[in-house]
């Protein structure tokens, strides 16, 4: 993989990446929905943490690990394999890189919070109060729970606010810092993280129009989350995981299209070991 390096693709390659990623999701809907439900349960558990800073950190961690999980599941779907946890659940190196990325995202979140996220929270509370959906004080005069904890408001903004922001923020940060290919390179080939970061940046230089096209994809994702009141936010993770996989496969493995569905595709090592059945 490292000897091959990034290859240039046509400017419209990002459209193919999206199309092929969608094909993998459609090929294995049960597996993708099942693992999405598991990740959603983990996100909900993270949201129940009372301390706001820890809640944000855990949410970013689950999102990043979830991206790695769906990259691996996209590989399983591409090769027509069983979606066993052994093949899909991130390994030690994957998890270590995901934790590091999540920590970096949390640092960015902390840096932007005073200037961006805190004013947004105040604006949100004011808007909900104006619409009559939230009262800042109880009948007793005591302060009410914040909007994120309020009945009906909370579940909507869990998905649309916290989960959607974390997922889109993670994808945007990976794209903005030149690390779109970092997670799949480590997850699928066990690449040394430092080398993977460098190779990811080089891939941008080889494919500037295609990488720019991904900005439009993320803008569409923002619109989908807003228009669905957040309920489609959790489905961004499998979509983005599949997109990370197809982009990486095209740029670094020189394979633009998915394998045909049906018969499992065996690796060269498996064929040499006779695991593909009798000759």
Secondary structure, 3 states (H helix, E strand, C coil): CCCCCCCCCCCCHHHHHHHHHHHHHHHCHHHHHHHHHHHHHHHHHHHCCCCHHHHHHHHHHHHHHHHHHHHHHHHHHHCCCCCCHHHHCCCHHHHHHHHHHHHHHHHHHHHHHHHHHHHHHHHHHHHHHHCCCCCCECCCCCECCCHHHCCCHHHHHHHHHHHHHHHHHHHHHHHHCCCCCHHHHHHHHCCCHHHHHHHHHHHHHHCHHHHHHHHHHHHHHHHHHHHCCCCCHHHHHHHHHHHHHHHHHHHHHCCCCCCCCCCCCCCHHHHHCCCCCCC
